[in-house]
Amino acid sequence: MQRRAVLRSLAALVPATLGATSLLAFGRQAFALGGTLPALNQPAPDFALPGIAPAADGEAVETQLQLADFRGRWLVLYFYPRDFTGGCTLEARGFQKDLAAFEAANAAVVGVSADDAESHADFCSSEGLAFPLLSDPAGSVSRAYGSWIVPFSQRHTFLIDPVGVLRSTWVAVRPSGHSAEVLATLQELQISR
C-alpha cells in the first residue's frame, strides 16, 4: 500500500502532457518505453526523412522533409508502430478528422514509422490521409526522439513550436481522442504566448 501512495504522489507531480510513463523524469531528461525523450523547452532533434506527402490532386507523392521545412509553423510530429494496424489507423483517422483545425492553428501534422514509402502511399490512399507520413526504417529519428524499440517506432507525439523548440510530449499514447488532446494543448500554448 505504501508503494501505491508513493506512485500516486509522483503522478501528481508530472504534467498531464507528459503521460504516465514519464514518471521516471529526472531533471531535464525523461525516460519512456523507447528511450530518453528530448528535453522540453529545448530545440527539437533535427530530422530529414523520406516519405509520402499529399499532392494538390490528392495523390500521394514521394517527398523528403526535414525539421527546417516547418519553421514558422507549429509541428505535430507523431510516431506510430505500423501502417494498417488498429491503433495506428484510429490515431491517423483522428489527426485527419482534425486536420483543418490544426491547419487553422498554423500547425502541420506529420506521422513517422518504420514503414516504407509504398506502405505509406497505400495507407494514405486507403484512409484518405492528407498529411505526410515519413519512413524511418532504421529508427534513427525515432531514437533521437526516444521512440524506438527495434523494429518499431513507439506511439509518442511531440509538439514543436514555429522556431523549432519542443513544447509538449505525449508517451504511451491512447489513439482514441489523442488528436483532440494535442489540438487542445496547441491552442492552450498559443493563447499563453
N, C-alpha and C positions, 0 to 999 in steps of 0.2 A: 504494500500500500504506500509506503514512503516513496518508493521509486516513481510510482504513478504521480504523486503530488509534485515531485521534482520536475518531471516531464511537463506537467501542466504549467508549472511556473515558467519553465523555459519557453514553452509555446506562446505564452502571453507576451514574452519579450520580443518575439520575432514578428516583423511586419507581415501582414497577410499577403502582400505581393511576393514574398519570398517563398511561400509554401511550406508545407510540413517537413520536407526532407532537408530543409536548410537549418534545422535545429542544431546542427554541428557548426554553426557560424562562429568563427574566432576572429576578432578584429575585423579587418577589411576583407578577409577571404571567407568564402562559404563553400562547403563541400556538399555534393549531392551525388546520387547514383549517376555515374558518368564522369566524375572528376571534379576538379576545382573550378568553381564558377568565376567568371571575371568579376572584378570589383565594381560595385555600383558607384555612380558619380565619377567614373574614370573613363578615359577613351575606350570604346568598344574594340575588341580584337578585329584587326583588319581581315578582309577576306576577298578572294577572287575565285569564282567558281563558274563552270559552265552549267547550262540548264536550258529550260524551256520558258518562253515568255509569250503572252498572247500578242498577236499582230492586230492591226486595225480591222482586218476582216474576220477576226475571231479565231483564226487558225493558230496553232502553236508553232513558233519558230525557235530555232536554236539561238542561244544568246550566251554572253559571258558578262556577269555582273560582279561588281566589287562594292565595298562599303562606300567609297567616294562617289559612286553614282547616285547616292541618296542624300548627299549634302544639300541642306536647305529644306529637307522633308524629314518627318519622323519615319522610322522604320520599325515595323513589327517583323522580327526575324524569328521564325518558329522552326524548331527541329522536330522531326517525327520519324518513327521507325520504317514504315513501308507504305508504298502506294497500294491502294485497293484493299487494305485491311480495315476492319470495322471501325476501330477508334480513329485511325488516320483519316478515313473517309468522313466520319462525323465531324472531326475537327476542321477539315478543309471546307466542308459544306458550311460550317458556321462562319468561317472567315469570308467565304464567297457571299453568304447572305448579308453580312455586314460591310462588304467591300465599299459600297457607296458612302457609308458613314465614315469609314476610315479615310477615303479619298477627300471627303468634305472637311475632314480634320487635318488635311495636308500630310497624310500618312500612307506609306506603301506597305503592302503585306508581301512577304517572301517566305516560302517554305523550303526547307533543306532536308534531304535524306540521302542515303547511300544509293538509291535507285538511279539507273542511267537515264539519259535523255529520252530514249524511246519509251520507257515505262512512264516517265513524267508526261510525255505527249499524250499517251493513251489515257492516263489518269485525268489530265486536264480536259481532254475531249469527252471522256465518259461522264465527268462530274460538272462540266460546264464552267471550269475554273478560269477566271480572268486575271490571275496574278501569277508571277513567276514561281517556278519550282526549280531549285538548284540541285546539282548532283555532287555529292561528297563521298565517293566510293571508298576512299582510303581513310576517311574520317578526320582529315587534318583540321578543317574548320570546326567540325563538331568537337574535337579535342580542345581547341582553343577556347571554346565556349563551355567546357565541362559537360559535354552532352554526348559522349561516345562510349559505348561498350560494344566491342567487336561482335558482330559485324554491323551493328545498327546505331543510328543516332537515337538518342533518348528524347522523350517528349518534354522538351523545355522551350520556353518562349522568352525573348528578350526585346525590350522596348528601348530603342536608341533615338536620341533627340536629333534635331537638324544639324548640330555641329559634330555628331559622332560620339556623343557621351552616353553611356549605358545608364538608363534611368529606372528601369524596373526589370525584375526577373521572376519567372514562374518555373518551378520544377515539379516533376511528377504531376503534370497537367492532367486534369479530367477533361476529356474532349467536349463533352456536352456543356454548352454555355460558356466555354472558355473565351471565344471571340468577344462576347459581350463584356466579359470581365476585363479583357485587355482594352477594349474600347472605353470603358468607364474610367480605367486608370489613365489612359491617354488624355481624355477630356479633363480629368482632375488635374493632371500635371500642366496642361495648357492653361487652365484657369489660374493656377498658382504661380505662373511665370510672370 
